[in-house]
Amino acid sequence: MKILIVSDIHGNYNNMEKVLKNDPSFDYLFLVGDILSGPNREGYNPEKLVDLLNSYKDKIIAVRGNCDYMDDLRLLDFKMDELYKTVPMDNKTILMTHGHYFNRDHLPDVTYNILITGHTHVPVLERDHNKIILNPGSISLPRQDSTKSYICYEDGVFALKDLESNKDLEKIYIV
């Protein structure tokens, strides 16, 4: 199974298209919030982004971020109105949340093995006791000297990928 994990797109059609060209064959696309609205910078085209994402609607699992407004969400053909979701994967449970409401310090009362958040625009791949903590960073507006990035999961490995070079920056393995 191959999963692409993307957060904080902020309306950047060009960069989302680049993710899909870098990794065109995938089973699921996890969108971890802040999809459409954002600053009008190079690549910003929320209308084209809506069409692009809707063409993958059957592969998308998404949660709402702090910049995802109800009027925007009505344009999307997939559900993303929840603040968190749990998703079974390879005998593990993923807890997906954007990070603005639920985060590492304030989580819903659910069982999980892998936590995926966004919101900070800073990538994270780490272990915290017996849990894996992930943040794909942002493909549009990276912070703290990070690069534009996303995560690809395949064969028990989460790889943080540089958007521009498509190279793995870091990996973490499911044990």
GUMAR-287703 format. One record per residue (C-alpha): residue number from 1; residue in three letters; x, y, z. Coordinates in pm, whole numbers, padded with zeros to 5 digits. Example, Ala and Ser with C-alpha at 12.3 -4.5 7.8 and 13.67 -1.06 7.14 Angstrom:
# GUMAR-287703
<atom><pos>1</pos><code>Ala</code><u>01230</u><v>-00450</v><w>00780</w></atom>
<atom><pos>2</pos><code>Ser</code><u>01367</u><v>-00106</v><w>00714</w></atom>
This chain:
# GUMAR-287703
<atom><pos>1</pos><code>Met</code><u>00000</u><v>00000</v><w>00000</w></atom>
<atom><pos>2</pos><code>Lys</code><u>00126</u><v>00347</v><w>-00089</w></atom>
<atom><pos>3</pos><code>Ile</code><u>-00004</u><v>00659</v><w>00085</w></atom>
<atom><pos>4</pos><code>Leu</code><u>00086</u><v>01022</v><w>00015</w></atom>
<atom><pos>5</pos><code>Ile</code><u>00048</u><v>01254</v><w>00315</w></atom>
<atom><pos>6</pos><code>Val</code><u>00017</u><v>01626</v><w>00242</w></atom>
<atom><pos>7</pos><code>Ser</code><u>-00064</u><v>01921</v><w>00466</w></atom>
<atom><pos>8</pos><code>Asp</code><u>-00093</u><v>02296</v><w>00437</w></atom>
<atom><pos>9</pos><code>Ile</code><u>-00139</u><v>02321</v><w>00061</w></atom>
<atom><pos>10</pos><code>His</code><u>-00295</u><v>02667</v><w>00102</w></atom>
<atom><pos>11</pos><code>Gly</code><u>-00436</u><v>02679</v><w>-00251</w></atom>
<atom><pos>12</pos><code>Asn</code><u>-00111</u><v>02604</v><w>-00432</w></atom>
<atom><pos>13</pos><code>Tyr</code><u>-00217</u><v>02408</v><w>-00738</w></atom>
<atom><pos>14</pos><code>Asn</code><u>00133</u><v>02394</v><w>-00891</w></atom>
<atom><pos>15</pos><code>Asn</code><u>00288</u><v>02231</v><w>-00586</w></atom>
<atom><pos>16</pos><code>Met</code><u>00006</u><v>01980</v><w>-00539</w></atom>
<atom><pos>17</pos><code>Glu</code><u>00036</u><v>01885</v><w>-00904</w></atom>
<atom><pos>18</pos><code>Lys</code><u>00411</u><v>01836</v><w>-00850</w></atom>
<atom><pos>19</pos><code>Val</code><u>00343</u><v>01595</v><w>-00558</w></atom>
<atom><pos>20</pos><code>Leu</code><u>00118</u><v>01390</v><w>-00783</w></atom>
<atom><pos>21</pos><code>Lys</code><u>00375</u><v>01388</v><w>-01063</w></atom>
<atom><pos>22</pos><code>Asn</code><u>00653</u><v>01289</v><w>-00820</w></atom>
<atom><pos>23</pos><code>Asp</code><u>00447</u><v>00992</v><w>-00695</w></atom>
<atom><pos>24</pos><code>Pro</code><u>00176</u><v>00919</v><w>-00954</w></atom>
<atom><pos>25</pos><code>Ser</code><u>00092</u><v>00567</v><w>-00839</w></atom>
<atom><pos>26</pos><code>Phe</code><u>-00064</u><v>00562</v><w>-00492</w></atom>
<atom><pos>27</pos><code>Asp</code><u>-00353</u><v>00402</v><w>-00310</w></atom>
<atom><pos>28</pos><code>Tyr</code><u>-00452</u><v>00688</v><w>-00078</w></atom>
<atom><pos>29</pos><code>Leu</code><u>-00394</u><v>01059</v><w>-00043</w></atom>
<atom><pos>30</pos><code>Phe</code><u>-00417</u><v>01185</v><w>00316</w></atom>
<atom><pos>31</pos><code>Leu</code><u>-00484</u><v>01560</v><w>00331</w></atom>
<atom><pos>32</pos><code>Val</code><u>-00411</u><v>01699</v><w>00676</w></atom>
<atom><pos>33</pos><code>Gly</code><u>-00592</u><v>02033</v><w>00648</w></atom>
<atom><pos>34</pos><code>Asp</code><u>-00550</u><v>02387</v><w>00516</w></atom>
<atom><pos>35</pos><code>Ile</code><u>-00620</u><v>02292</v><w>00157</w></atom>
<atom><pos>36</pos><code>Leu</code><u>-00765</u><v>02587</v><w>-00038</w></atom>
<atom><pos>37</pos><code>Ser</code><u>-00722</u><v>02923</v><w>00128</w></atom>
<atom><pos>38</pos><code>Gly</code><u>-00386</u><v>03092</v><w>00143</w></atom>
<atom><pos>39</pos><code>Pro</code><u>-00178</u><v>03384</v><w>00021</w></atom>
<atom><pos>40</pos><code>Asn</code><u>-00186</u><v>03472</v><w>-00347</w></atom>
<atom><pos>41</pos><code>Arg</code><u>00167</u><v>03359</v><w>-00432</w></atom>
<atom><pos>42</pos><code>Glu</code><u>00316</u><v>03180</v><w>-00730</w></atom>
<atom><pos>43</pos><code>Gly</code><u>00114</u><v>02865</v><w>-00796</w></atom>
<atom><pos>44</pos><code>Tyr</code><u>-00192</u><v>02982</v><w>-00602</w></atom>
<atom><pos>45</pos><code>Asn</code><u>-00498</u><v>02866</v><w>-00794</w></atom>
<atom><pos>46</pos><code>Pro</code><u>-00765</u><v>02720</v><w>-00566</w></atom>
<atom><pos>47</pos><code>Glu</code><u>-01011</u><v>02672</v><w>-00851</w></atom>
<atom><pos>48</pos><code>Lys</code><u>-00774</u><v>02443</v><w>-01044</w></atom>
<atom><pos>49</pos><code>Leu</code><u>-00675</u><v>02276</v><w>-00716</w></atom>
<atom><pos>50</pos><code>Val</code><u>-01040</u><v>02189</v><w>-00649</w></atom>
<atom><pos>51</pos><code>Asp</code><u>-01067</u><v>02022</v><w>-00991</w></atom>
<atom><pos>52</pos><code>Leu</code><u>-00740</u><v>01835</v><w>-00941</w></atom>
<atom><pos>53</pos><code>Leu</code><u>-00829</u><v>01703</v><w>-00596</w></atom>
<atom><pos>54</pos><code>Asn</code><u>-01185</u><v>01615</v><w>-00694</w></atom>
<atom><pos>55</pos><code>Ser</code><u>-01043</u><v>01393</v><w>-00968</w></atom>
<atom><pos>56</pos><code>Tyr</code><u>-00887</u><v>01183</v><w>-00686</w></atom>
<atom><pos>57</pos><code>Lys</code><u>-01190</u><v>01195</v><w>-00455</w></atom>
<atom><pos>58</pos><code>Asp</code><u>-01209</u><v>00816</v><w>-00416</w></atom>
<atom><pos>59</pos><code>Lys</code><u>-00851</u><v>00803</v><w>-00287</w></atom>
<atom><pos>60</pos><code>Ile</code><u>-00866</u><v>01099</v><w>-00046</w></atom>
<atom><pos>61</pos><code>Ile</code><u>-00898</u><v>01085</v><w>00331</w></atom>
<atom><pos>62</pos><code>Ala</code><u>-00897</u><v>01436</v><w>00477</w></atom>
<atom><pos>63</pos><code>Val</code><u>-00941</u><v>01639</v><w>00794</w></atom>
<atom><pos>64</pos><code>Arg</code><u>-01027</u><v>02006</v><w>00834</w></atom>
<atom><pos>65</pos><code>Gly</code><u>-00767</u><v>02266</v><w>00924</w></atom>
<atom><pos>66</pos><code>Asn</code><u>-00801</u><v>02611</v><w>01074</w></atom>
<atom><pos>67</pos><code>Cys</code><u>-00797</u><v>02772</v><w>00727</w></atom>
<atom><pos>68</pos><code>Asp</code><u>-01055</u><v>02537</v><w>00576</w></atom>
<atom><pos>69</pos><code>Tyr</code><u>-01379</u><v>02733</v><w>00557</w></atom>
<atom><pos>70</pos><code>Met</code><u>-01721</u><v>02576</v><w>00505</w></atom>
<atom><pos>71</pos><code>Asp</code><u>-01780</u><v>02766</v><w>00180</w></atom>
<atom><pos>72</pos><code>Asp</code><u>-01455</u><v>02622</v><w>00042</w></atom>
<atom><pos>73</pos><code>Leu</code><u>-01535</u><v>02271</v><w>00162</w></atom>
<atom><pos>74</pos><code>Arg</code><u>-01860</u><v>02269</v><w>-00034</w></atom>
<atom><pos>75</pos><code>Leu</code><u>-01653</u><v>02280</v><w>-00354</w></atom>
<atom><pos>76</pos><code>Leu</code><u>-01482</u><v>01952</v><w>-00273</w></atom>
<atom><pos>77</pos><code>Asp</code><u>-01630</u><v>01614</v><w>-00366</w></atom>
<atom><pos>78</pos><code>Phe</code><u>-01479</u><v>01440</v><w>-00064</w></atom>
<atom><pos>79</pos><code>Lys</code><u>-01556</u><v>01473</v><w>00306</w></atom>
<atom><pos>80</pos><code>Met</code><u>-01323</u><v>01679</v><w>00523</w></atom>
<atom><pos>81</pos><code>Asp</code><u>-01537</u><v>01846</v><w>00785</w></atom>
<atom><pos>82</pos><code>Glu</code><u>-01399</u><v>01651</v><w>01083</w></atom>
<atom><pos>83</pos><code>Leu</code><u>-01125</u><v>01775</v><w>01315</w></atom>
<atom><pos>84</pos><code>Tyr</code><u>-00979</u><v>01425</v><w>01342</w></atom>
<atom><pos>85</pos><code>Lys</code><u>-01013</u><v>01079</v><w>01192</w></atom>
<atom><pos>86</pos><code>Thr</code><u>-00879</u><v>00739</v><w>01281</w></atom>
<atom><pos>87</pos><code>Val</code><u>-00771</u><v>00522</v><w>00991</w></atom>
<atom><pos>88</pos><code>Pro</code><u>-00666</u><v>00155</v><w>01008</w></atom>
<atom><pos>89</pos><code>Met</code><u>-00345</u><v>00075</v><w>00821</w></atom>
<atom><pos>90</pos><code>Asp</code><u>-00121</u><v>-00234</v><w>00822</w></atom>
<atom><pos>91</pos><code>Asn</code><u>-00240</u><v>-00353</v><w>01166</w></atom>
<atom><pos>92</pos><code>Lys</code><u>-00190</u><v>-00003</v><w>01308</w></atom>
<atom><pos>93</pos><code>Thr</code><u>-00429</u><v>00285</v><w>01373</w></atom>
<atom><pos>94</pos><code>Ile</code><u>-00353</u><v>00630</v><w>01240</w></atom>
<atom><pos>95</pos><code>Leu</code><u>-00491</u><v>00937</v><w>01414</w></atom>
<atom><pos>96</pos><code>Met</code><u>-00508</u><v>01224</v><w>01165</w></atom>
<atom><pos>97</pos><code>Thr</code><u>-00570</u><v>01581</v><w>01281</w></atom>
<atom><pos>98</pos><code>His</code><u>-00458</u><v>01917</v><w>01149</w></atom>
<atom><pos>99</pos><code>Gly</code><u>-00306</u><v>02026</v><w>01478</w></atom>
<atom><pos>100</pos><code>His</code><u>-00476</u><v>02358</v><w>01547</w></atom>
<atom><pos>101</pos><code>Tyr</code><u>-00727</u><v>02207</v><w>01790</w></atom>
<atom><pos>102</pos><code>Phe</code><u>-00607</u><v>01855</v><w>01860</w></atom>
<atom><pos>103</pos><code>Asn</code><u>-00230</u><v>01813</v><w>01882</w></atom>
<atom><pos>104</pos><code>Arg</code><u>00037</u><v>01617</v><w>02069</w></atom>
<atom><pos>105</pos><code>Asp</code><u>-00054</u><v>01791</v><w>02395</w></atom>
<atom><pos>106</pos><code>His</code><u>-00432</u><v>01772</v><w>02350</w></atom>
<atom><pos>107</pos><code>Leu</code><u>-00563</u><v>01458</v><w>02180</w></atom>
<atom><pos>108</pos><code>Pro</code><u>-00909</u><v>01304</v><w>02147</w></atom>
<atom><pos>109</pos><code>Asp</code><u>-00974</u><v>00997</v><w>02358</w></atom>
<atom><pos>110</pos><code>Val</code><u>-00896</u><v>00737</v><w>02091</w></atom>
<atom><pos>111</pos><code>Thr</code><u>-00643</u><v>00458</v><w>02057</w></atom>
<atom><pos>112</pos><code>Tyr</code><u>-00372</u><v>00509</v><w>01794</w></atom>
<atom><pos>113</pos><code>Asn</code><u>-00020</u><v>00402</v><w>01700</w></atom>
<atom><pos>114</pos><code>Ile</code><u>00063</u><v>00678</v><w>01452</w></atom>
<atom><pos>115</pos><code>Leu</code><u>-00022</u><v>01047</v><w>01491</w></atom>
<atom><pos>116</pos><code>Ile</code><u>-00027</u><v>01264</v><w>01179</w></atom>
<atom><pos>117</pos><code>Thr</code><u>-00062</u><v>01640</v><w>01221</w></atom>
<atom><pos>118</pos><code>Gly</code><u>00005</u><v>01948</v><w>01012</w></atom>
<atom><pos>119</pos><code>His</code><u>-00049</u><v>02315</v><w>01103</w></atom>
<atom><pos>120</pos><code>Thr</code><u>00308</u><v>02406</v><w>01202</w></atom>
<atom><pos>121</pos><code>His</code><u>00446</u><v>02383</v><w>00845</w></atom>
<atom><pos>122</pos><code>Val</code><u>00750</u><v>02210</v><w>00998</w></atom>
<atom><pos>123</pos><code>Pro</code><u>00818</u><v>01845</v><w>00913</w></atom>
<atom><pos>124</pos><code>Val</code><u>00847</u><v>01584</v><w>01190</w></atom>
<atom><pos>125</pos><code>Leu</code><u>00927</u><v>01212</v><w>01180</w></atom>
<atom><pos>126</pos><code>Glu</code><u>00993</u><v>01077</v><w>01528</w></atom>
<atom><pos>127</pos><code>Arg</code><u>00912</u><v>00815</v><w>01785</w></atom>
<atom><pos>128</pos><code>Asp</code><u>00760</u><v>00902</v><w>02118</w></atom>
<atom><pos>129</pos><code>His</code><u>00766</u><v>00589</v><w>02332</w></atom>
<atom><pos>130</pos><code>Asn</code><u>00571</u><v>00334</v><w>02125</w></atom>
<atom><pos>131</pos><code>Lys</code><u>00406</u><v>00588</v><w>01894</w></atom>
<atom><pos>132</pos><code>Ile</code><u>00516</u><v>00740</v><w>01563</w></atom>
<atom><pos>133</pos><code>Ile</code><u>00462</u><v>01115</v><w>01528</w></atom>
<atom><pos>134</pos><code>Leu</code><u>00449</u><v>01263</v><w>01178</w></atom>
<atom><pos>135</pos><code>Asn</code><u>00406</u><v>01605</v><w>01024</w></atom>
<atom><pos>136</pos><code>Pro</code><u>00461</u><v>01634</v><w>00648</w></atom>
<atom><pos>137</pos><code>Gly</code><u>00542</u><v>02006</v><w>00673</w></atom>
<atom><pos>138</pos><code>Ser</code><u>00398</u><v>02222</v><w>00397</w></atom>
<atom><pos>139</pos><code>Ile</code><u>00424</u><v>02197</v><w>00019</w></atom>
<atom><pos>140</pos><code>Ser</code><u>00358</u><v>02571</v><w>-00006</w></atom>
<atom><pos>141</pos><code>Leu</code><u>00475</u><v>02770</v><w>00293</w></atom>
<atom><pos>142</pos><code>Pro</code><u>00750</u><v>02585</v><w>00485</w></atom>
<atom><pos>143</pos><code>Arg</code><u>00868</u><v>02734</v><w>00813</w></atom>
<atom><pos>144</pos><code>Gln</code><u>01180</u><v>02722</v><w>01031</w></atom>
<atom><pos>145</pos><code>Asp</code><u>01420</u><v>02678</v><w>00738</w></atom>
<atom><pos>146</pos><code>Ser</code><u>01246</u><v>02358</v><w>00626</w></atom>
<atom><pos>147</pos><code>Thr</code><u>01194</u><v>02274</v><w>00261</w></atom>
<atom><pos>148</pos><code>Lys</code><u>00863</u><v>02222</v><w>00082</w></atom>
<atom><pos>149</pos><code>Ser</code><u>00781</u><v>01864</v><w>00176</w></atom>
<atom><pos>150</pos><code>Tyr</code><u>00533</u><v>01580</v><w>00206</w></atom>
<atom><pos>151</pos><code>Ile</code><u>00544</u><v>01220</v><w>00330</w></atom>
<atom><pos>152</pos><code>Cys</code><u>00519</u><v>00898</v><w>00132</w></atom>
<atom><pos>153</pos><code>Tyr</code><u>00435</u><v>00570</v><w>00310</w></atom>
<atom><pos>154</pos><code>Glu</code><u>00519</u><v>00241</v><w>00144</w></atom>
<atom><pos>155</pos><code>Asp</code><u>00621</u><v>-00106</v><w>00267</w></atom>
<atom><pos>156</pos><code>Gly</code><u>00638</u><v>-00009</v><w>00634</w></atom>
<atom><pos>157</pos><code>Val</code><u>00843</u><v>00306</v><w>00577</w></atom>
<atom><pos>158</pos><code>Phe</code><u>00743</u><v>00671</v><w>00611</w></atom>
<atom><pos>159</pos><code>Ala</code><u>00972</u><v>00888</v><w>00397</w></atom>
<atom><pos>160</pos><code>Leu</code><u>00981</u><v>01267</v><w>00420</w></atom>
<atom><pos>161</pos><code>Lys</code><u>01022</u><v>01386</v><w>00063</w></atom>
<atom><pos>162</pos><code>Asp</code><u>01157</u><v>01712</v><w>-00073</w></atom>
<atom><pos>163</pos><code>Leu</code><u>00899</u><v>01849</v><w>-00315</w></atom>
<atom><pos>164</pos><code>Glu</code><u>01149</u><v>01999</v><w>-00560</w></atom>
<atom><pos>165</pos><code>Ser</code><u>01408</u><v>01720</v><w>-00585</w></atom>
<atom><pos>166</pos><code>Asn</code><u>01174</u><v>01430</v><w>-00497</w></atom>
<atom><pos>167</pos><code>Lys</code><u>01453</u><v>01294</v><w>-00275</w></atom>
<atom><pos>168</pos><code>Asp</code><u>01399</u><v>01131</v><w>00062</w></atom>
<atom><pos>169</pos><code>Leu</code><u>01510</u><v>01366</v><w>00338</w></atom>
<atom><pos>170</pos><code>Glu</code><u>01445</u><v>01133</v><w>00628</w></atom>
<atom><pos>171</pos><code>Lys</code><u>01280</u><v>00798</v><w>00698</w></atom>
<atom><pos>172</pos><code>Ile</code><u>01112</u><v>00626</v><w>00989</w></atom>
<atom><pos>173</pos><code>Tyr</code><u>01020</u><v>00257</v><w>00996</w></atom>
<atom><pos>174</pos><code>Ile</code><u>00717</u><v>00090</v><w>01147</w></atom>
<atom><pos>175</pos><code>Val</code><u>00833</u><v>-00178</v><w>01387</w></atom>
